């Protein structure tokens, strides 16, 4: 309980960050895809709507990582990311457990808040609580897609955040990947990369389609990325668990930047 007493602000920040991400995701989906939306009626192309939605969510990810809370908590917002940094020895097990719990709580709270803001419109099939479900190609393709995009994201985070001269670029590359994935990959799996992001809509809307897929593929992809990075660069090359360390906010991780 000592870590809870010392680090509870970071845990709450993680919950709030993912909650904010989910609210923006739901509002964007309702604006872009609800049949009665003027934007939906003006933009007929699903690809173009995904590009717009991807840009909005990419910018949201960048803003959250660079926000005061994101700078302090590290802006994981994703149990897959936290568990990977646990494997890399950058976060204490107790902190990792509280981070994961906070992320799941934040994902559920965010979509519940969005449902209050949007009302019944969030439940129409075109919006469907922004639940992530396998596309027409089926769960195996969705699994492979989730594993692949998670692997690439984690490799990018490790390659950038652990190299001081380019570490400040990490939030922008993460945002670009989020935008690209929503545009290109979403038809395959709904683009989750994040068990907590998938769990929130599943809990609130009781949509449990292939939930196992989103609990297994993203962590597996990121852990495989970590193992690849360790074999190429070694454990000494992993400096911290923050996505944005170019700031003066306190760091609760096993941090080589502080040393």
C-alpha positions as CSV (number, residue, x, y, z in Angstrom):
1,X,0.0,0.0,0.0
2,X,3.0,2.3,0.3
3,X,3.1,2.7,-3.5
4,X,-0.6,3.5,-3.6
5,X,-0.1,6.2,-1.0
6,X,2.8,7.7,-3.0
7,X,1.8,7.2,-6.5
8,X,-2.1,7.5,-6.5
9,X,-2.0,10.7,-8.6
10,X,-0.3,8.8,-11.5
11,X,-2.9,6.1,-11.2
12,X,-5.8,8.6,-11.4
13,X,-4.1,10.3,-14.3
14,X,-3.9,7.0,-16.3
15,X,-7.6,6.5,-15.7
16,X,-8.5,10.0,-16.7
17,X,-6.4,9.9,-19.8
18,X,-8.0,6.8,-21.2
19,X,-11.4,8.1,-20.2
20,X,-10.8,11.2,-22.2
21,X,-9.6,9.2,-25.2
22,X,-12.8,7.1,-25.1
23,X,-15.0,10.1,-24.9
24,X,-13.4,11.7,-27.9
25,X,-13.6,8.4,-29.8
26,X,-17.3,8.0,-29.1
27,X,-18.1,11.7,-30.0
28,X,-16.1,11.3,-33.2
29,X,-17.8,8.1,-34.2
30,X,-21.2,9.6,-33.5
31,X,-20.4,12.7,-35.6
32,X,-18.9,10.8,-38.4
33,X,-21.0,7.6,-38.7
34,X,-24.4,8.2,-37.2
35,X,-26.9,8.2,-40.2
36,X,-28.5,11.5,-39.0
37,X,-25.2,13.3,-38.7
38,X,-24.7,16.1,-41.2
39,X,-21.0,15.1,-41.5
40,X,-22.1,11.5,-42.3
41,X,-24.5,12.8,-45.0
42,X,-21.8,15.1,-46.5
43,X,-19.0,12.6,-46.5
44,X,-20.2,9.4,-48.2
45,X,-16.8,7.6,-48.4
46,X,-16.1,5.3,-45.4
47,X,-12.4,5.6,-46.1
48,X,-12.5,9.4,-45.9
49,X,-14.5,9.2,-42.7
50,X,-12.0,6.9,-41.2
51,X,-9.2,9.3,-42.3
52,X,-11.0,12.1,-40.5
53,X,-11.6,10.0,-37.4
54,X,-8.0,8.7,-37.5
55,X,-6.7,12.3,-37.6
56,X,-8.9,13.3,-34.7
57,X,-7.8,10.3,-32.5
58,X,-4.2,10.7,-33.5
59,X,-4.2,14.3,-32.4
60,X,-6.0,13.3,-29.2
61,X,-3.3,10.8,-28.5
62,X,-0.6,13.4,-29.0
63,X,-2.4,15.9,-26.8
64,X,-2.8,13.4,-24.0
65,X,0.8,12.2,-24.1
66,X,2.0,15.8,-24.0
67,X,-0.5,17.0,-21.4
68,X,0.7,17.7,-17.9
69,X,-0.9,14.4,-16.7
70,X,0.6,12.5,-19.6
71,X,4.0,13.9,-18.9
72,X,3.8,12.7,-15.3
73,X,2.1,9.3,-15.6
74,X,3.9,8.4,-18.8
75,X,0.6,8.2,-20.7
76,X,0.5,4.4,-21.1
77,X,-3.3,4.4,-21.2
78,X,-3.0,0.7,-22.2
79,X,-2.4,-2.4,-20.1
80,X,-0.4,-3.9,-23.0
81,X,2.1,-1.1,-22.8
82,X,2.3,-1.2,-19.0
83,X,2.8,-5.0,-18.9
84,X,5.6,-4.7,-21.6
85,X,7.4,-2.1,-19.5
86,X,7.0,-4.4,-16.5
87,X,8.7,-7.1,-18.5
88,X,11.5,-4.6,-19.4
89,X,12.0,-3.9,-15.7
90,X,11.0,-0.2,-15.9
91,X,7.9,-0.3,-13.7
92,X,7.5,-1.9,-10.2
93,X,5.0,-4.8,-10.1
94,X,2.7,-2.9,-7.7
95,X,2.7,0.2,-9.8
96,X,1.9,-1.9,-12.9
97,X,-1.0,-3.6,-11.1
98,X,-2.5,-0.2,-10.1
99,X,-1.9,1.2,-13.6
100,X,-3.7,-1.7,-15.3
101,X,-6.6,-1.4,-12.8
102,X,-6.8,2.3,-13.4
103,X,-6.8,1.9,-17.2
104,X,-9.6,-0.6,-17.2
105,X,-11.6,1.7,-14.9
106,X,-10.9,4.7,-17.1
107,X,-11.9,2.9,-20.3
108,X,-15.3,1.9,-18.7
109,X,-15.8,5.3,-17.1
110,X,-15.0,7.1,-20.4
111,X,-17.5,5.2,-22.5
112,X,-20.2,5.5,-19.8
113,X,-19.7,9.3,-19.7
114,X,-19.9,9.4,-23.5
115,X,-23.1,7.4,-23.4
116,X,-24.6,10.1,-21.1
117,X,-23.4,12.9,-23.3
118,X,-24.5,11.3,-26.6
119,X,-27.6,9.5,-25.5
120,X,-29.3,6.7,-27.5
121,X,-27.3,7.7,-30.6
122,X,-24.3,5.9,-29.2
123,X,-26.1,2.6,-29.5
124,X,-27.0,2.7,-33.2
125,X,-25.3,0.0,-35.2
126,X,-23.1,2.5,-37.1
127,X,-21.7,3.8,-33.7
128,X,-22.2,0.8,-31.4
129,X,-20.5,2.3,-28.4
130,X,-17.2,2.3,-30.5
131,X,-16.9,-1.4,-29.6
132,X,-14.0,-3.3,-31.3
133,X,-15.1,-6.4,-33.1
134,X,-13.5,-8.6,-35.9
135,X,-14.3,-7.5,-39.4
136,X,-15.7,-9.6,-42.2
137,X,-12.4,-11.5,-42.6
138,X,-13.0,-13.1,-39.3
139,X,-11.2,-13.4,-35.9
140,X,-8.0,-15.0,-37.1
141,X,-7.3,-12.1,-39.4
142,X,-8.3,-9.7,-36.7
143,X,-5.9,-11.4,-34.3
144,X,-3.0,-11.2,-36.7
145,X,-3.8,-7.5,-37.4
146,X,-4.0,-6.6,-33.7
147,X,-0.7,-8.4,-33.0
148,X,1.0,-6.7,-36.0
149,X,-0.1,-3.2,-35.2
150,X,0.8,-3.6,-31.5
151,X,4.2,-4.9,-32.4
152,X,5.0,-2.0,-34.7
153,X,3.7,0.6,-32.2
154,X,5.9,-0.8,-29.4
155,X,9.0,-1.1,-31.6
156,X,8.5,2.6,-32.5
157,X,8.0,3.6,-28.9
158,X,11.2,1.8,-27.8
159,X,13.3,3.0,-30.7
160,X,12.3,6.6,-30.2
161,X,11.9,7.0,-26.4
162,X,15.2,5.4,-25.6
163,X,17.3,7.6,-27.9
164,X,17.5,11.0,-26.2
165,X,18.0,13.2,-29.3
166,X,14.7,11.9,-30.9
167,X,12.8,11.0,-27.8
168,X,10.6,14.1,-28.0
169,X,9.3,12.8,-31.3
170,X,7.6,9.8,-29.6
171,X,4.2,11.4,-29.0
172,X,3.9,12.5,-32.6
173,X,4.9,9.1,-34.1
174,X,2.4,7.4,-31.7
175,X,-0.3,9.8,-32.9
176,X,0.6,9.2,-36.6
177,X,0.4,5.4,-36.1
178,X,-2.9,5.7,-34.3
179,X,-4.3,7.8,-37.2
180,X,-2.9,5.4,-39.8
181,X,-4.2,2.3,-38.1
182,X,-7.7,3.7,-37.8
183,X,-7.7,4.6,-41.5
184,X,-6.2,1.4,-42.8
185,X,-6.5,-1.4,-40.2
186,X,-9.9,-0.6,-38.5
187,X,-11.9,-2.7,-41.0
188,X,-10.0,-5.8,-39.9
189,X,-10.3,-5.6,-36.1
190,X,-11.8,-2.3,-35.1
191,X,-8.3,-1.1,-34.2
192,X,-7.9,-1.7,-30.5
193,X,-4.3,-2.4,-29.5
194,X,-5.6,-2.0,-26.0
195,X,-7.6,-4.5,-23.7
196,X,-8.9,-1.6,-21.6
197,X,-10.1,0.3,-24.6
198,X,-12.0,-2.8,-25.8
199,X,-13.3,-3.7,-22.3
200,X,-15.0,-0.4,-21.7
201,X,-17.5,-0.6,-24.5
202,X,-17.9,-4.3,-24.0
203,X,-18.9,-3.7,-20.3
204,X,-21.2,-0.7,-20.9
205,X,-22.9,-2.1,-24.0
206,X,-22.6,-5.8,-23.1
207,X,-20.9,-6.5,-26.4
208,X,-18.5,-9.4,-25.8
209,X,-17.7,-10.5,-29.3
210,X,-14.2,-12.2,-29.4
211,X,-13.1,-10.4,-26.3
212,X,-10.3,-12.9,-25.8
213,X,-8.7,-11.7,-29.1
214,X,-8.2,-8.2,-27.7
215,X,-6.9,-9.4,-24.4
216,X,-4.3,-11.7,-26.0
217,X,-3.1,-10.2,-29.3
218,X,-2.1,-6.7,-28.2
219,X,0.0,-7.7,-25.2
220,X,1.5,-10.5,-27.2
221,X,2.5,-8.2,-30.0
222,X,4.0,-5.6,-27.6
223,X,5.9,-8.3,-25.7
224,X,7.3,-9.7,-28.9
225,X,8.4,-6.2,-29.8
226,X,10.2,-5.9,-26.4
227,X,11.9,-9.2,-26.9
228,X,13.1,-8.2,-30.3
229,X,14.4,-4.8,-29.0
230,X,16.2,-6.6,-26.1
231,X,18.0,-9.0,-28.5
232,X,19.0,-6.1,-30.8
233,X,19.9,-3.4,-28.3
234,X,20.1,-5.1,-24.9
235,X,18.4,-4.3,-21.6
236,X,20.7,-1.5,-20.9
237,X,19.2,0.5,-23.8
238,X,15.8,0.7,-22.2
239,X,15.8,4.0,-20.3
240,X,12.3,4.6,-18.9
241,X,8.6,3.8,-19.2
242,X,7.4,7.3,-20.2
243,X,6.3,8.1,-23.7
244,X,7.3,11.7,-23.2
245,X,10.3,12.3,-20.9
246,X,11.3,15.7,-22.1
247,X,9.8,17.5,-19.1
248,X,10.2,18.3,-15.4
249,X,7.3,16.1,-14.1
250,X,8.2,13.6,-11.5
251,X,9.0,10.1,-12.7
252,X,7.9,7.0,-10.6
253,X,9.6,4.5,-12.9
254,X,13.0,2.8,-12.8
255,X,14.4,5.6,-14.9
256,X,17.9,5.9,-16.5
257,X,17.1,9.5,-17.6
258,X,17.0,10.6,-13.9
259,X,20.4,8.9,-13.3
